[in-house]
Every structure is written in C-alpha cells, then in structure tokens.
Amino acid sequence: MEKKENLKSELCKLEVEKDEIELELKRKEKNEKDRLLPEIEKYRNLILEMEKDIIKNNDTIAKENENNADLNKKIEDLEGKKETLREEHDKAMTNYIKIKDEPTRIGKGNENLKIQVNHVQNELDGEMRAQKEHEARIVHELNIKEKNQKVLQGL
C-alpha cells in the first residue's frame, strides 16, 4: 500500500506540476499575446493605411489620366492652331514679298515703258521729219510750179 500511496503522491505531484506547467504556459501565452497584440494592431493599422493610400493613389492616377487626356487634346488643338498659323504666316510672307517687290516690279515696268515711249517718240520724230521734208518738197514743188506759171503768164 505504501507503494500505492507513493504512486498517489507521485500522481498528485505530477498533477500539481502539470497544473503549474499549464499555468506557466498560459501565463507565457498571455504575455506573448500581450506583447504581440500591439504589434499586430500596428501592422493592421499599417495595412489599413496602405489600403487607403492605394485607393487614394488609384483616384489620383485616374485624375492624372484624365488630365493627361485633356492635355493631349489641348496639344492636338494647339498643333492644329500652329499649323493654321504657319499657313497664315506663309501666306502673309508671300504677300509681303509681293508688296515689297512691287516697287521693283513697277520700276522695271516703268523702265520698260520709258524705253517703249522713247522708242515711239523716236519713231514719231522720224515720221514728223519725214512729213516736214515731204511738206517742204511739196511746198518747193508748188513754188516751182507757181514760178513756172508766172513765167508762163509773163510770156
């Protein structure tokens, strides 16, 4: 019986030891939970903040994409205006060159007209001389005829 009691005593010791170990284990678990809970909460908060940042960043990206689309449209519009202005500039430059060169062109035209007028004047002068010579011949011939008639009448 003593053996039985020894065994019972041993069993009681073991149960007490078991209870102490379980208590120690629960205490360690609680300490570990208490130590880890703030870290877990910290990481949860970080995850929530990151999720909020992701949502905010996605919104920002969407707005930037809209802004980029608007800017691309404005760029296309400005390129169209630039092309229109380039064409207007080319037309204006062509007109400017025409206007700028107009006095030279008119001057050359005037010079050509002067040459033609001088040529015609020379031709007219030649014609007038020829006509005066012709008239002088006719007058001379008339004078000769008159003299001849007077001579004939005087005879």
Backbone as CSV, one residue per row, in Angstrom:
resi,resn,N_x,N_y,N_z,CA_x,CA_y,CA_z,C_x,C_y,C_z
1,MET,0.778,-1.164,0.000,0.000,0.000,0.000,0.847,1.268,0.000
2,GLU,1.801,1.122,0.641,2.715,2.223,0.622,3.107,2.561,-0.821
3,LYS,3.200,1.603,-1.563,3.539,1.804,-2.944,2.404,2.526,-3.636
4,LYS,1.243,2.168,-3.274,0.088,2.784,-3.865,0.040,4.223,-3.442
5,GLU,0.314,4.453,-2.206,0.287,5.815,-1.705,1.419,6.618,-2.309
6,ASN,2.499,5.999,-2.467,3.637,6.668,-3.132,3.249,7.050,-4.561
7,LEU,2.586,6.130,-5.155,2.168,6.386,-6.522,1.120,7.491,-6.539
8,LYS,0.208,7.461,-5.572,-0.794,8.512,-5.499,-0.117,9.830,-5.226
9,SER,0.805,9.818,-4.333,1.522,11.031,-4.004,2.278,11.531,-5.239
10,GLU,2.879,10.596,-5.897,3.619,10.942,-7.118,2.659,11.489,-8.160
11,LEU,1.490,10.877,-8.254,0.486,11.320,-9.194,0.021,12.719,-8.831
12,CYS,-0.190,12.969,-7.579,-0.592,14.307,-7.132,0.485,15.316,-7.450
13,LYS,1.699,14.960,-7.217,2.805,15.855,-7.530,2.823,16.160,-9.024
14,LEU,2.632,15.108,-9.764,2.655,15.275,-11.212,1.480,16.151,-11.670
15,GLU,0.339,15.971,-11.055,-0.813,16.789,-11.415,-0.571,18.232,-11.028
16,VAL,0.000,18.432,-9.855,0.320,19.793,-9.420,1.341,20.386,-10.389
17,GLU,2.333,19.576,-10.703,3.364,20.043,-11.635,2.735,20.346,-12.995
18,LYS,1.829,19.464,-13.410,1.122,19.663,-14.670,0.347,20.971,-14.616
19,ASP,-0.393,21.189,-13.501,-1.163,22.423,-13.346,-0.239,23.644,-13.370
20,GLU,0.903,23.511,-12.700,1.853,24.619,-12.679,2.395,24.886,-14.088
21,ILE,2.687,23.805,-14.807,3.206,23.956,-16.168,2.132,24.573,-17.061
22,GLU,0.896,24.095,-16.903,-0.195,24.659,-17.696,-0.382,26.131,-17.362
23,LEU,-0.318,26.430,-16.049,-0.442,27.831,-15.621,0.695,28.668,-16.208
24,GLU,1.891,28.125,-16.118,3.049,28.840,-16.681,2.893,29.017,-18.188
25,LEU,2.410,27.980,-18.839,2.196,28.039,-20.274,1.139,29.093,-20.611
26,LYS,0.042,29.108,-19.855,-1.000,30.107,-20.079,-0.468,31.499,-19.806
27,ARG,0.320,31.648,-18.754,0.917,32.946,-18.446,1.847,33.388,-19.577
28,LYS,2.654,32.461,-20.086,3.567,32.794,-21.185,2.777,33.135,-22.449
29,GLU,1.697,32.339,-22.677,0.863,32.633,-23.833,0.260,34.022,-23.712
30,LYS,-0.237,34.334,-22.504,-0.833,35.662,-22.289,0.215,36.755,-22.461
31,ASN,1.395,36.511,-21.896,2.477,37.505,-22.058,2.841,37.682,-23.544
32,GLU,2.916,36.560,-24.239,3.259,36.622,-25.664,2.153,37.338,-26.442
33,LYS,0.883,37.025,-26.125,-0.241,37.708,-26.769,-0.182,39.189,-26.448
34,ASP,0.035,39.501,-25.161,0.102,40.913,-24.764,1.246,41.627,-25.492
35,ARG,2.322,40.915,-25.675,3.461,41.508,-26.373,3.170,41.629,-27.871
36,LEU,2.496,40.640,-28.459,2.261,40.630,-29.903,1.039,41.451,-30.320
37,LEU,0.047,41.577,-29.457,-1.168,42.305,-29.829,-0.882,43.729,-30.290
38,PRO,-0.071,44.514,-29.607,0.215,45.861,-30.118,0.901,45.830,-31.490
39,GLU,1.789,44.864,-31.670,2.456,44.766,-32.977,1.466,44.379,-34.061
40,ILE,0.581,43.423,-33.724,-0.437,43.004,-34.682,-1.337,44.186,-35.016
41,GLU,-1.739,44.905,-33.980,-2.593,46.086,-34.190,-1.858,47.130,-35.033
42,LYS,-0.581,47.292,-34.749,0.240,48.244,-35.516,0.272,47.836,-36.995
43,TYR,0.475,46.539,-37.270,0.520,46.068,-38.651,-0.856,46.152,-39.313
44,ARG,-1.908,45.885,-38.543,-3.260,46.037,-39.082,-3.485,47.496,-39.505
45,ASN,-3.093,48.412,-38.613,-3.239,49.840,-38.930,-2.412,50.214,-40.157
46,LEU,-1.195,49.680,-40.235,-0.358,49.941,-41.411,-1.029,49.413,-42.677
47,ILE,-1.598,48.203,-42.592,-2.284,47.621,-43.744,-3.468,48.499,-44.139
48,LEU,-4.252,48.952,-43.140,-5.390,49.826,-43.431,-4.926,51.132,-44.085
49,GLU,-3.860,51.704,-43.536,-3.315,52.939,-44.112,-2.846,52.704,-45.552
50,MET,-2.190,51.574,-45.768,-1.720,51.260,-47.124,-2.900,51.082,-48.076
51,GLU,-3.962,50.400,-47.600,-5.138,50.231,-48.443,-5.759,51.582,-48.775
52,LYS,-5.811,52.477,-47.776,-6.324,53.836,-48.027,-5.435,54.557,-49.029
53,ASP,-4.123,54.422,-48.845,-3.177,55.066,-49.777,-3.348,54.507,-51.191
54,ILE,-3.570,53.198,-51.288,-3.755,52.583,-52.602,-5.000,53.156,-53.270
55,ILE,-6.092,53.268,-52.483,-7.332,53.831,-53.041,-7.094,55.283,-53.466
56,LYS,-6.429,56.041,-52.578,-6.156,57.445,-52.902,-5.250,57.547,-54.130
57,ASN,-4.244,56.688,-54.203,-3.331,56.704,-55.351,-4.060,56.319,-56.632
58,ASN,-4.969,55.353,-56.539,-5.747,54.974,-57.729,-6.614,56.145,-58.193
59,ASP,-7.212,56.867,-57.213,-8.004,58.048,-57.573,-7.114,59.099,-58.228
60,THR,-5.949,59.308,-57.642,-5.011,60.294,-58.190,-4.576,59.882,-59.596
61,ILE,-4.307,58.598,-59.782,-3.898,58.109,-61.108,-5.025,58.341,-62.113
62,ALA,-6.268,58.059,-61.689,-7.405,58.274,-62.593,-7.516,59.754,-62.963
63,LYS,-7.353,60.639,-61.955,-7.423,62.083,-62.241,-6.281,62.503,-63.157
64,GLU,-5.096,61.977,-62.906,-3.940,62.321,-63.752,-4.157,61.816,-65.178
65,ASN,-4.761,60.641,-65.298,-5.058,60.129,-66.642,-6.054,61.043,-67.358
66,GLU,-7.050,61.541,-66.611,-7.998,62.497,-67.206,-7.264,63.769,-67.612
67,ASN,-6.394,64.251,-66.700,-5.629,65.467,-67.007,-4.734,65.242,-68.224
68,ASN,-4.126,64.061,-68.299,-3.276,63.746,-69.455,-4.092,63.733,-70.734
69,ALA,-5.296,63.157,-70.656,-6.156,63.137,-71.840,-6.513,64.569,-72.242
70,ASP,-6.855,65.414,-71.244,-7.167,66.813,-71.543,-5.957,67.510,-72.156
71,LEU,-4.791,67.279,-71.559,-3.570,67.916,-72.080,-3.258,67.425,-73.499
72,ASN,-3.454,66.137,-73.736,-3.211,65.615,-75.089,-4.170,66.251,-76.088
73,LYS,-5.426,66.451,-75.686,-6.394,67.111,-76.574,-5.958,68.549,-76.823
74,LYS,-5.529,69.236,-75.741,-5.067,70.621,-75.911,-3.848,70.669,-76.828
75,ILE,-2.953,69.698,-76.681,-1.764,69.646,-77.542,-2.191,69.493,-78.999
76,GLU,-3.150,68.588,-79.245,-3.636,68.404,-80.619,-4.256,69.693,-81.142
77,ASP,-5.061,70.356,-80.293,-5.681,71.624,-80.720,-4.612,72.662,-81.030
78,LEU,-3.609,72.758,-80.146,-2.545,73.741,-80.360,-1.725,73.413,-81.605
79,GLU,-1.518,72.123,-81.862,-0.788,71.758,-83.076,-1.592,72.150,-84.314
80,GLY,-2.924,71.983,-84.235,-3.776,72.419,-85.345,-3.694,73.923,-85.535
81,LYS,-3.762,74.668,-84.409,-3.647,76.131,-84.491,-2.274,76.526,-85.019
82,LYS,-1.254,75.795,-84.577,0.111,76.083,-85.031,0.204,75.906,-86.545
83,GLU,-0.399,74.826,-87.053,-0.381,74.581,-88.496,-1.139,75.679,-89.230
84,THR,-2.298,76.074,-88.677,-3.087,77.153,-89.293,-2.274,78.445,-89.303
85,LEU,-1.648,78.756,-88.158,-0.834,79.975,-88.089,0.356,79.899,-89.035
86,ARG,0.928,78.709,-89.184,2.060,78.549,-90.113,1.597,78.843,-91.538
87,GLU,0.416,78.316,-91.900,-0.117,78.583,-93.241,-0.408,80.066,-93.421
88,GLU,-1.005,80.696,-92.386,-1.279,82.138,-92.468,0.033,82.917,-92.583
89,HIS,1.047,82.479,-91.836,2.355,83.144,-91.903,2.939,83.023,-93.306
90,ASP,2.844,81.813,-93.889,3.366,81.620,-95.243,2.648,82.524,-96.243
91,LYS,1.306,82.609,-96.105,0.543,83.490,-96.990,0.960,84.943,-96.784
92,ALA,1.089,85.347,-95.520,1.478,86.727,-95.218,2.872,87.020,-95.772
93,MET,3.792,86.059,-95.635,5.150,86.258,-96.169,5.106,86.383,-97.692
94,THR,4.292,85.561,-98.334,4.162,85.643,-99.792,3.623,87.010,-100.191
95,ASN,2.570,87.450,-99.489,2.010,88.779,-99.772,3.027,89.872,-99.481
96,TYR,3.758,89.737,-98.372,4.771,90.741,-98.018,5.825,90.832,-99.123
97,ILE,6.276,89.662,-99.588,7.297,89.654,-100.639,6.750,90.293,-101.904
98,LYS,5.477,89.984,-102.223,4.863,90.598,-103.406,4.812,92.112,-103.235
99,ILE,4.360,92.549,-102.056,4.245,94.003,-101.802,5.628,94.633,-101.780
100,LYS,6.578,93.967,-101.132,7.933,94.503,-101.036,8.565,94.608,-102.428
101,ASP,8.315,93.608,-103.258,8.903,93.594,-104.596,8.089,94.403,-105.596
102,GLU,6.906,94.861,-105.200,6.032,95.603,-106.119,6.726,96.858,-106.669
103,PRO,7.377,97.692,-105.813,8.055,98.870,-106.376,9.127,98.491,-107.399
104,THR,9.862,97.424,-107.108,10.896,96.985,-108.046,10.243,96.528,-109.344
105,ARG,9.178,95.736,-109.200,8.474,95.251,-110.386,7.886,96.424,-111.169
106,ILE,7.268,97.371,-110.435,6.692,98.550,-111.099,7.804,99.388,-111.727
107,GLY,8.920,99.513,-110.989,10.061,100.264,-111.523,10.568,99.655,-112.818
108,LYS,10.676,98.329,-112.838,11.111,97.668,-114.070,10.074,97.875,-115.162
109,GLY,8.798,97.776,-114.752,7.741,98.022,-115.733,7.813,99.444,-116.250
110,ASN,8.041,100.407,-115.346,8.164,101.810,-115.753,9.372,101.997,-116.658
111,GLU,10.455,101.342,-116.323,11.663,101.451,-117.136,11.377,100.929,-118.538
112,ASN,10.689,99.793,-118.606,10.324,99.228,-119.918,9.397,100.180,-120.664
113,LEU,8.441,100.792,-119.939,7.534,101.753,-120.581,8.310,102.970,-121.088
114,LYS,9.269,103.445,-120.277,10.081,104.598,-120.718,10.822,104.249,-122.002
115,ILE,11.392,103.058,-122.029,12.122,102.640,-123.228,11.172,102.605,-124.418
116,GLN,9.965,102.035,-124.205,8.992,101.976,-125.292,8.549,103.381,-125.711
117,VAL,8.321,104.261,-124.714,7.906,105.640,-125.036,9.012,106.325,-125.831
118,ASN,10.269,106.179,-125.398,11.387,106.786,-126.131,11.472,106.230,-127.550
119,HIS,11.246,104.939,-127.661,11.285,104.322,-128.981,10.170,104.888,-129.862
120,VAL,8.963,104.969,-129.315,7.829,105.513,-130.072,8.096,106.992,-130.388
121,GLN,8.655,107.735,-129.390,8.976,109.155,-129.612,9.968,109.305,-130.764
122,ASN,10.967,108.454,-130.757,11.949,108.498,-131.851,11.285,108.189,-133.190
123,GLU,10.381,107.184,-133.173,9.671,106.872,-134.413,8.817,108.057,-134.851
124,LEU,8.103,108.682,-133.874,7.277,109.849,-134.201,8.141,110.998,-134.729
125,ASP,9.267,111.228,-134.053,10.167,112.286,-134.518,10.613,112.015,-135.954
126,GLY,10.942,110.753,-136.221,11.344,110.382,-137.589,10.203,110.601,-138.563
127,GLU,8.999,110.223,-138.158,7.832,110.405,-139.026,7.575,111.903,-139.260
128,MET,7.690,112.696,-138.167,7.456,114.142,-138.307,8.499,114.769,-139.242
129,ARG,9.754,114.353,-139.103,10.792,114.876,-140.006,10.492,114.489,-141.449
130,ALA,10.084,113.205,-141.571,9.772,112.749,-142.932,8.601,113.547,-143.486
131,GLN,7.577,113.807,-142.619,6.415,114.574,-143.091,6.830,116.014,-143.406
132,LYS,7.681,116.638,-142.567,8.127,118.016,-142.845,8.927,118.054,-144.134
133,GLU,9.761,117.047,-144.319,10.536,117.002,-145.560,9.597,116.848,-146.750
134,HIS,8.596,116.007,-146.560,7.617,115.799,-147.628,6.860,117.105,-147.893
135,GLU,6.438,117.789,-146.788,5.731,119.065,-146.939,6.662,120.093,-147.599
136,ALA,7.923,120.085,-147.182,8.875,121.039,-147.759,9.054,120.764,-149.255
137,ARG,9.082,119.505,-149.632,9.193,119.158,-151.034,7.969,119.630,-151.804
138,ILE,6.797,119.355,-151.148,5.555,119.768,-151.808,5.548,121.289,-151.943
139,VAL,5.901,122.027,-150.871,5.939,123.491,-150.927,6.951,123.913,-151.994
140,HIS,8.098,123.287,-152.037,9.111,123.622,-153.028,8.585,123.369,-154.441
141,GLU,7.911,122.216,-154.582,7.351,121.912,-155.900,6.262,122.917,-156.259
142,LEU,5.427,123.314,-155.285,4.387,124.313,-155.535,5.031,125.650,-155.908
143,ASN,6.090,126.006,-155.192,6.784,127.253,-155.503,7.333,127.215,-156.942
144,ILE,7.877,126.074,-157.290,8.417,125.937,-158.641,7.272,126.043,-159.651
145,LYS,6.155,125.408,-159.370,5.012,125.461,-160.283,4.512,126.896,-160.389
146,GLU,4.442,127.594,-159.260,3.967,128.982,-159.281,4.930,129.844,-160.117
147,LYS,6.197,129.632,-159.900,7.170,130.397,-160.669,7.024,130.062,-162.142
148,ASN,6.850,128.820,-162.386,6.695,128.398,-163.783,5.423,129.002,-164.365
149,GLN,4.362,129.079,-163.627,3.104,129.659,-164.131,3.282,131.147,-164.328
150,LYS,3.960,131.790,-163.415,4.183,133.221,-163.579,5.067,133.468,-164.805
151,VAL,6.029,132.617,-164.931,6.903,132.763,-166.095,6.071,132.508,-167.334
152,LEU,5.227,131.567,-167.340,4.409,131.242,-168.490,3.389,132.354,-168.712
153,GLN,2.886,132.917,-167.742,1.912,134.013,-167.884,2.658,135.275,-168.358
154,GLY,3.814,135.421,-167.902,4.587,136.582,-168.306,5.061,136.441,-169.734
155,LEU,4.938,135.410,-170.261,5.379,135.241,-171.624,4.251,135.426,-172.522
